[in-house]
Amino acid sequence: QVQLRESGGDSVQPGGSLRLSCEPSGNIFDIINMGWFRQAPGKARERVAQIWSRDRREYAESVKGRFTISREHGNKLYLQMNNLKLEDTAVYYCQTDVLNATYWGQGTQVTVSS
């Protein structure tokens, strides 16, 4: 099993920046990829960004050029979010795929408001 602990969520004004962190523990040697998803009130959960072991990265169109996903040796995951917009308000979840399973963190709230 893998446990994921997110941190870094906060309230910011439009145009502001935040950095989310996700620290995995458990069977981290089985991790295939890691990613960030988000869910806004009344909406489905959507993928924000994902990273694989050879630094392949994918982003949602809505965050390209503003968000950057990165991963430390040891698997700690980050999401640098710049130029935040009102529509970025959501609960952000860390996610990982391992052999035959997917794990999720508890989520961290990001609120963008003026």
MDAnalysis code that builds the backbone (N, CA, C; Angstrom):
import MDAnalysis as mda
import numpy as np

u = mda.Universe.empty(342, n_residues=114, atom_resindex=np.repeat(np.arange(114), 3), trajectory=True)
u.add_TopologyAttr("name", ["N", "CA", "C"] * 114)
u.add_TopologyAttr("resid", np.arange(1, 115))
u.add_TopologyAttr("resname", ["GLN", "VAL", "GLN", "LEU", "ARG", "GLU", "SER", "GLY", "GLY", "ASP", "SER", "VAL", "GLN", "PRO", "GLY", "GLY", "SER", "LEU", "ARG", "LEU", "SER", "CYS", "GLU", "PRO", "SER", "GLY", "ASN", "ILE", "PHE", "ASP", "ILE", "ILE", "ASN", "MET", "GLY", "TRP", "PHE", "ARG", "GLN", "ALA", "PRO", "GLY", "LYS", "ALA", "ARG", "GLU", "ARG", "VAL", "ALA", "GLN", "ILE", "TRP", "SER", "ARG", "ASP", "ARG", "ARG", "GLU", "TYR", "ALA", "GLU", "SER", "VAL", "LYS", "GLY", "ARG", "PHE", "THR", "ILE", "SER", "ARG", "GLU", "HIS", "GLY", "ASN", "LYS", "LEU", "TYR", "LEU", "GLN", "MET", "ASN", "ASN", "LEU", "LYS", "LEU", "GLU", "ASP", "THR", "ALA", "VAL", "TYR", "TYR", "CYS", "GLN", "THR", "ASP", "VAL", "LEU", "ASN", "ALA", "THR", "TYR", "TRP", "GLY", "GLN", "GLY", "THR", "GLN", "VAL", "THR", "VAL", "SER", "SER"])
u.atoms.positions = np.array([
    [0.834, -1.205, 0.000],
    [0.000, 0.000, 0.000],
    [0.864, 1.248, 0.000],
    [0.249, 2.326, -0.485],
    [0.920, 3.631, -0.489],
    [-0.005, 4.634, 0.194],
    [0.553, 5.443, 1.065],
    [-0.184, 6.537, 1.685],
    [0.331, 7.853, 1.097],
    [-0.586, 8.791, 0.883],
    [-0.242, 10.084, 0.292],
    [-0.734, 11.192, 1.206],
    [0.142, 12.131, 1.506],
    [-0.223, 13.258, 2.370],
    [0.059, 14.561, 1.644],
    [-1.015, 15.304, 1.378],
    [-0.882, 16.587, 0.693],
    [-0.765, 17.726, 1.704],
    [-0.172, 18.807, 1.240],
    [-0.132, 20.046, 2.019],
    [0.037, 21.214, 1.064],
    [-0.184, 22.412, 1.575],
    [0.062, 23.608, 0.785],
    [-1.162, 24.353, 0.311],
    [-2.343, 23.777, 0.491],
    [-3.541, 24.480, 0.065],
    [-3.772, 25.735, 0.901],
    [-4.377, 26.748, 0.269],
    [-4.584, 28.023, 0.972],
    [-5.576, 28.855, 0.167],
    [-5.859, 30.043, 0.687],
    [-6.681, 31.010, -0.035],
    [-5.774, 32.098, -0.590],
    [-5.939, 32.402, -1.873],
    [-5.115, 33.415, -2.516],
    [-5.990, 34.265, -3.433],
    [-5.453, 35.409, -3.812],
    [-6.155, 36.266, -4.767],
    [-5.806, 35.860, -6.188],
    [-6.635, 36.213, -7.137],
    [-6.303, 35.924, -8.541],
    [-4.938, 36.503, -8.903],
    [-4.182, 35.719, -9.660],
    [-2.824, 36.121, -10.021],
    [-1.772, 35.653, -9.056],
    [-2.187, 35.118, -7.920],
    [-1.255, 34.641, -6.912],
    [-0.679, 33.278, -7.239],
    [0.178, 32.807, -6.352],
    [0.856, 31.526, -6.540],
    [0.750, 30.674, -5.280],
    [0.776, 29.384, -5.486],
    [0.835, 28.415, -4.389],
    [1.678, 27.236, -4.844],
    [2.255, 26.539, -3.886],
    [2.934, 25.291, -4.186],
    [2.353, 24.199, -3.308],
    [1.814, 23.192, -3.951],
    [1.286, 22.027, -3.238],
    [2.372, 20.959, -3.146],
    [2.352, 20.221, -2.040],
    [3.287, 19.125, -1.839],
    [2.519, 17.847, -1.540],
    [3.121, 16.735, -1.922],
    [2.537, 15.428, -1.634],
    [3.671, 14.489, -1.246],
    [3.579, 13.959, -0.043],
    [4.617, 13.056, 0.426],
    [4.068, 11.644, 0.484],
    [4.635, 10.743, -0.307],
    [4.185, 9.358, -0.264],
    [4.950, 8.561, 0.786],
    [4.314, 7.520, 1.267],
    [4.976, 6.579, 2.167],
    [4.398, 5.194, 1.903],
    [5.099, 4.182, 2.375],
    [4.674, 2.810, 2.125],
    [5.499, 2.196, 1.014],
    [4.848, 1.474, 0.128],
    [5.540, 0.764, -0.957],
    [5.827, 1.690, -2.137],
    [6.679, 2.685, -1.896],
    [6.924, 3.693, -2.928],
    [7.740, 3.155, -4.087],
    [8.375, 1.999, -3.917],
    [9.185, 1.445, -4.995],
    [8.322, 0.899, -6.125],
    [7.038, 0.709, -5.868],
    [6.124, 0.207, -6.895],
    [5.423, 1.328, -7.671],
    [5.763, 2.580, -7.358],
    [5.066, 3.689, -8.012],
    [5.400, 3.754, -9.502],
    [4.373, 3.860, -10.342],
    [4.540, 3.980, -11.790],
    [4.483, 5.449, -12.207],
    [3.521, 6.163, -11.683],
    [3.411, 7.586, -11.964],
    [2.738, 8.266, -10.782],
    [2.793, 9.584, -10.774],
    [2.105, 10.370, -9.748],
    [1.440, 11.553, -10.425],
    [0.396, 12.057, -9.797],
    [-0.304, 13.162, -10.421],
    [-1.131, 13.971, -9.448],
    [-1.652, 15.069, -9.962],
    [-2.567, 15.932, -9.235],
    [-3.892, 15.978, -9.969],
    [-4.938, 15.821, -9.216],
    [-6.295, 15.952, -9.719],
    [-6.992, 17.013, -8.872],
    [-8.107, 17.507, -9.368],
    [-8.869, 18.472, -8.580],
    [-10.354, 18.269, -8.797],
    [-11.110, 18.703, -7.799],
    [-12.568, 18.612, -7.894],
    [-13.171, 19.885, -7.321],
    [-13.867, 20.605, -8.170],
    [-14.577, 21.810, -7.751],
    [-15.994, 21.427, -7.343],
    [-16.665, 22.238, -6.536],
    [-18.027, 21.922, -6.098],
    [-18.960, 21.697, -7.282],
    [-19.669, 20.582, -7.269],
    [-20.634, 20.279, -8.315],
    [-20.031, 19.785, -9.617],
    [-18.724, 19.570, -9.634],
    [-18.073, 19.127, -10.867],
    [-17.373, 17.795, -10.648],
    [-17.075, 17.128, -11.752],
    [-16.351, 15.865, -11.675],
    [-14.869, 16.118, -11.381],
    [-14.246, 15.122, -10.812],
    [-12.812, 15.216, -10.576],
    [-12.095, 15.208, -11.925],
    [-11.080, 16.058, -12.067],
    [-10.358, 16.128, -13.327],
    [-8.857, 16.068, -13.084],
    [-8.152, 15.544, -14.090],
    [-6.704, 15.491, -13.987],
    [-6.127, 16.876, -14.252],
    [-5.179, 17.268, -13.424],
    [-4.494, 18.550, -13.582],
    [-3.136, 18.338, -14.226],
    [-2.359, 17.420, -13.673],
    [-1.019, 17.159, -14.182],
    [-0.576, 15.787, -13.711],
    [0.326, 15.195, -14.506],
    [0.806, 13.861, -14.173],
    [2.254, 13.744, -14.614],
    [3.027, 12.941, -13.876],
    [4.446, 12.772, -14.185],
    [4.820, 11.313, -14.052],
    [5.664, 10.859, -15.008],
    [6.134, 9.490, -15.002],
    [7.611, 9.456, -14.638],
    [8.165, 8.272, -14.502],
    [9.504, 8.121, -13.947],
    [10.592, 8.729, -14.816],
    [10.400, 8.820, -16.135],
    [11.431, 9.398, -16.996],
    [11.132, 10.848, -17.332],
    [10.449, 11.515, -16.389],
    [10.178, 12.950, -16.508],
    [9.170, 13.310, -17.591],
    [8.462, 12.340, -18.090],
    [7.355, 12.664, -18.997],
    [6.273, 13.346, -18.168],
    [5.779, 14.477, -18.666],
    [4.755, 15.235, -17.952],
    [3.577, 15.506, -18.870],
    [2.403, 15.509, -18.328],
    [1.206, 15.880, -19.066],
    [0.386, 16.834, -18.214],
    [-0.236, 17.790, -18.889],
    [-1.020, 18.819, -18.192],
    [-2.388, 18.966, -18.835],
    [-3.352, 19.348, -18.026],
    [-4.641, 19.756, -18.574],
    [-4.438, 21.046, -19.357],
    [-5.197, 21.215, -20.419],
    [-5.069, 22.420, -21.244],
    [-5.274, 23.689, -20.427],
    [-6.161, 23.620, -19.466],
    [-6.524, 24.803, -18.683],
    [-5.400, 25.306, -17.776],
    [-4.376, 24.475, -17.539],
    [-3.298, 24.887, -16.628],
    [-1.941, 24.980, -17.321],
    [-1.871, 24.624, -18.582],
    [-0.591, 24.676, -19.301],
    [-0.021, 26.084, -19.273],
    [1.270, 26.173, -18.982],
    [1.923, 27.473, -18.908],
    [1.796, 28.151, -17.564],
    [0.941, 27.627, -16.697],
    [0.756, 28.238, -15.373],
    [1.180, 27.303, -14.248],
    [0.953, 26.007, -14.422],
    [1.261, 25.017, -13.389],
    [2.455, 24.180, -13.834],
    [3.263, 23.756, -12.854],
    [4.386, 22.881, -13.127],
    [4.410, 21.754, -12.103],
    [4.423, 20.538, -12.609],
    [4.524, 19.371, -11.739],
    [5.983, 18.937, -11.685],
    [6.435, 18.539, -10.496],
    [7.806, 18.070, -10.350],
    [7.857, 17.025, -9.256],
    [8.945, 16.294, -9.277],
    [9.066, 15.169, -8.359],
    [10.503, 15.062, -7.890],
    [10.675, 14.981, -6.586],
    [12.002, 14.836, -6.008],
    [12.419, 13.382, -6.027],
    [13.733, 13.155, -5.972],
    [14.234, 11.814, -5.711],
    [13.669, 11.385, -4.372],
    [13.076, 10.219, -4.302],
    [12.355, 9.829, -3.095],
    [10.862, 10.027, -3.258],
    [10.463, 10.551, -4.433],
    [9.067, 10.569, -4.830],
    [8.207, 11.686, -4.276],
    [8.740, 12.607, -3.482],
    [7.900, 13.721, -3.046],
    [7.477, 14.504, -4.281],
    [6.204, 14.818, -4.324],
    [5.606, 15.429, -5.504],
    [5.205, 16.863, -5.204],
    [5.370, 17.740, -6.205],
    [4.999, 19.141, -6.050],
    [4.120, 19.588, -7.210],
    [3.344, 20.619, -6.938],
    [2.622, 21.309, -8.004],
    [2.782, 22.803, -7.758],
    [3.584, 23.443, -8.589],
    [3.743, 24.887, -8.520],
    [2.647, 25.518, -9.363],
    [1.845, 26.351, -8.735],
    [0.701, 26.970, -9.412],
    [0.899, 28.477, -9.431],
    [1.040, 29.024, -10.619],
    [1.225, 30.463, -10.786],
    [0.035, 31.059, -11.522],
    [-0.104, 32.363, -11.398],
    [-1.189, 33.071, -12.077],
    [-2.540, 32.376, -11.847],
    [-2.830, 32.134, -10.599],
    [-4.061, 31.412, -10.266],
    [-5.300, 32.204, -10.658],
    [-6.309, 31.462, -11.091],
    [-7.566, 32.058, -11.540],
    [-8.705, 31.581, -10.646],
    [-9.804, 32.311, -10.701],
    [-10.959, 31.940, -9.887],
    [-11.372, 30.490, -10.143],
    [-11.279, 30.073, -11.399],
    [-11.721, 28.724, -11.757],
    [-10.768, 27.624, -11.309],
    [-9.646, 27.991, -10.708],
    [-8.744, 26.997, -10.133],
    [-9.181, 26.569, -8.738],
    [-10.191, 27.215, -8.200],
    [-10.699, 26.846, -6.876],
    [-11.215, 25.421, -6.883],
    [-10.682, 24.613, -5.987],
    [-11.055, 23.200, -5.931],
    [-10.316, 22.536, -4.773],
    [-10.719, 21.309, -4.498],
    [-9.909, 20.445, -3.647],
    [-8.936, 19.712, -4.564],
    [-7.662, 19.788, -4.227],
    [-6.618, 19.163, -5.032],
    [-6.166, 17.869, -4.367],
    [-6.128, 16.822, -5.174],
    [-5.781, 15.494, -4.683],
    [-4.503, 14.992, -5.332],
    [-3.661, 14.415, -4.521],
    [-2.489, 13.698, -5.010],
    [-2.918, 12.271, -5.340],
    [-2.366, 11.721, -6.397],
    [-2.760, 10.386, -6.838],
    [-1.522, 9.653, -7.341],
    [-1.515, 8.335, -7.158],
    [-0.438, 7.537, -7.706],
    [-0.953, 6.189, -8.182],
    [-0.376, 5.728, -9.270],
    [-0.624, 4.388, -9.791],
    [0.563, 3.509, -9.422],
    [0.250, 2.380, -8.829],
    [1.264, 1.365, -8.573],
    [0.793, 0.095, -9.261],
    [1.541, -0.981, -9.085],
    [1.139, -2.237, -9.718],
    [-0.251, -2.642, -9.219],
    [-1.229, -2.661, -10.143],
    [-2.575, -3.159, -9.852],
    [-3.386, -2.319, -8.870],
    [-3.010, -1.078, -8.626],
    [-3.791, -0.270, -7.691],
    [-3.560, 1.219, -7.940],
    [-4.508, 2.011, -7.500],
    [-4.406, 3.465, -7.531],
    [-4.705, 3.980, -6.133],
    [-3.926, 4.952, -5.690],
    [-4.104, 5.512, -4.356],
    [-4.316, 7.013, -4.447],
    [-5.072, 7.526, -3.470],
    [-5.410, 8.945, -3.411],
    [-5.094, 9.505, -2.030],
    [-4.718, 10.775, -2.010],
    [-4.601, 11.471, -0.751],
    [-5.956, 11.994, -0.307],
    [-5.954, 12.683, 0.846],
    [-7.199, 13.210, 1.415],
    [-7.630, 14.509, 0.753],
    [-6.705, 15.176, 0.089],
    [-7.042, 16.425, -0.585],
    [-6.649, 17.653, 0.216],
    [-6.387, 18.734, -0.497],
    [-6.067, 20.011, 0.128],
    [-6.818, 21.108, -0.629],
    [-7.426, 22.013, 0.124],
    [-8.299, 23.016, -0.484],
    [-7.488, 24.192, -1.018],
    [-7.761, 24.545, -2.260],
    [-7.213, 25.767, -2.868],
    [-8.390, 26.665, -3.212],
    [-8.373, 27.869, -2.674],
    [-9.443, 28.830, -2.940],
    [-8.839, 30.095, -3.527],
    [-9.324, 30.466, -4.693],
    [-8.879, 31.688, -5.350],
    [-10.060, 32.648, -5.364],
    [-9.894, 33.760, -4.665],
    [-11.000, 34.726, -4.592],
    [-10.445, 36.121, -4.389],
    [-11.218, 37.100, -4.840],
    [-10.810, 38.486, -4.703],
    [-11.528, 39.124, -3.519],
])
